[in-house]
Amino acid sequence: KAGVTQTPRYLIKTRGQQVTLSCSPISGHRSVSWYQQTPGQGLQFLFEYFSETQRNKGNFPGRFSGRQFSNSRSEMNVSTLELGDSALYLCASSFGNYIEETQYFGPGTRLLVL
Amino acid sequence: GQQLNQSPQSMFIQEGEDVSMNCTSSSIFNTWLWYKQDPGEGPVLLIALYKAGELTSNGRLTAQFGITRKDSFLNISASIPSDVGIYFCAGITYGRYSGTYKYIFGTGTRLKVLA
């Protein structure tokens, strides 16, 4: 069974630009969660999507948004990029059924904002 | 955001030594997970624990779900150089009546193994 995939793996943007990251979950998983990881802050939860609806949300500004498609693939968008948005963005998938919620992570997208 | 207390923060050990790390919280969790992350990669699930008191092994790794449901530990026996990386614990709480769940990560333990 294929794991979680994320594209692109690396990205360089400049301040003020916007970026879209993509995540394809493990087949059969309907929940996709997004995390931001920085050396100083560790893993910070952004949001979770299940059945095309945002089900949980962390404490990030509105510049961070996401969506999920009917095939469970998810995208995350960051608008008006700031230098502090440089981080490793991870997505994780799970069944989302509240019975077995173990999350499996993708390799991440490393975003550098100049 | 909320994070679990994980210790130690980092450790240097000699190849062949045993390693122990733990996570503690003031909250009760339904599930405890342990992940390992290599540089530039996503965390990889090592062990999942679903019941208080549960002791589970995966090769040289052993993890336990604390009886109080507020802590967990991970042991690595006979460490080897490829054990180097960051180890994260994660706790999951389910709010079945509220229809939500919360996934909290530890701050990580950075392990370095000296050959």
Interface residues (C-beta under 8 A of the other chain):
Chain A: V4 Q6 S33 G42 L43 Q44 F45 R55 N56 G58 N59 L88 L90 A92 Y98 E101 T102 Q103 Y104 F105 G106 P107 G108 R110
Chain B: G1 Q3 T31 L33 Y35 G40 E41 G42 P43 V44 L45 A48 F88 A90 I92 Y94 R96 G99 T100 Y101 K102 Y103 F105 T107 G108
